[in-house]
Amino acid sequence: MNLKLLREFAFVFIVALLVGAATTFLYSFIVHDAGAIDWQTAFTLALILSVVLTWRRAREFKKSMNAT
């Protein structure tokens, strides 16, 4: 179970980091005419989403295990 949660955490972190980087790049490019990635925002978003979504999935898994 721990390895599965760690894999899910890593997957969500990578996807959220890529989406956050792409979003900040496009925002910077469209609004400010400067193609720069805000890495602080991208990492913060990725960390928060990966922790919250992994925690939620772990709670759902425990709830389903207790129900049976």
C-alpha positions as CSV (number, residue, x, y, z in Angstrom):
1,M,0.0,0.0,0.0
2,N,2.8,2.4,0.9
3,L,4.5,1.9,-2.5
4,K,1.3,2.4,-4.3
5,L,0.7,5.7,-2.5
6,L,4.2,6.8,-3.2
7,R,3.8,6.1,-6.9
8,E,0.5,8.0,-6.9
9,F,2.1,10.9,-5.1
10,A,5.0,11.1,-7.6
11,F,2.6,10.8,-10.6
12,V,0.3,13.6,-9.3
13,F,3.4,15.7,-8.4
14,I,4.9,15.4,-11.9
15,V,1.6,16.1,-13.7
16,A,0.8,19.1,-11.5
17,L,4.3,20.5,-11.9
18,L,4.1,20.3,-15.7
19,V,0.7,21.8,-15.8
20,G,1.7,24.6,-13.4
21,A,4.9,25.3,-15.4
22,A,2.9,25.4,-18.6
23,T,0.2,27.7,-17.1
24,T,2.7,30.2,-15.7
25,F,4.7,30.2,-18.9
26,L,1.6,30.9,-21.0
27,Y,0.3,33.5,-18.6
28,S,3.7,35.3,-18.6
29,F,3.9,35.0,-22.4
30,I,0.4,36.3,-23.1
31,V,0.1,39.0,-20.5
32,H,3.7,40.3,-20.1
33,D,5.2,39.3,-23.5
34,A,8.0,37.5,-21.6
35,G,8.1,33.7,-21.7
36,A,9.2,32.9,-18.2
37,I,8.1,30.1,-15.9
38,D,7.4,30.9,-12.3
39,W,8.9,27.8,-10.7
40,Q,7.9,28.8,-7.1
41,T,4.2,28.8,-8.1
42,A,4.6,25.6,-10.1
43,F,6.3,23.7,-7.3
44,T,3.9,25.0,-4.6
45,L,0.9,24.0,-6.6
46,A,2.4,20.5,-7.4
47,L,3.2,19.9,-3.7
48,I,-0.2,20.9,-2.4
49,L,-2.1,19.0,-5.0
50,S,0.0,15.8,-4.6
51,V,-0.4,15.8,-0.8
52,V,-4.1,16.5,-0.8
53,L,-5.1,14.1,-3.6
54,T,-2.9,11.3,-2.2
55,W,-4.3,11.8,1.3
56,R,-7.8,11.8,-0.1
57,R,-7.2,8.6,-2.0
58,A,-5.7,6.9,1.1
59,R,-8.8,7.9,3.1
60,E,-11.1,6.5,0.5
61,F,-9.1,3.2,0.4
62,K,-9.2,2.9,4.2
63,K,-12.9,3.6,4.2
64,S,-13.6,1.0,1.6
65,M,-11.5,-1.6,3.5
66,N,-13.4,-0.9,6.7
67,A,-16.8,-1.2,4.9
68,T,-16.2,-4.8,3.8
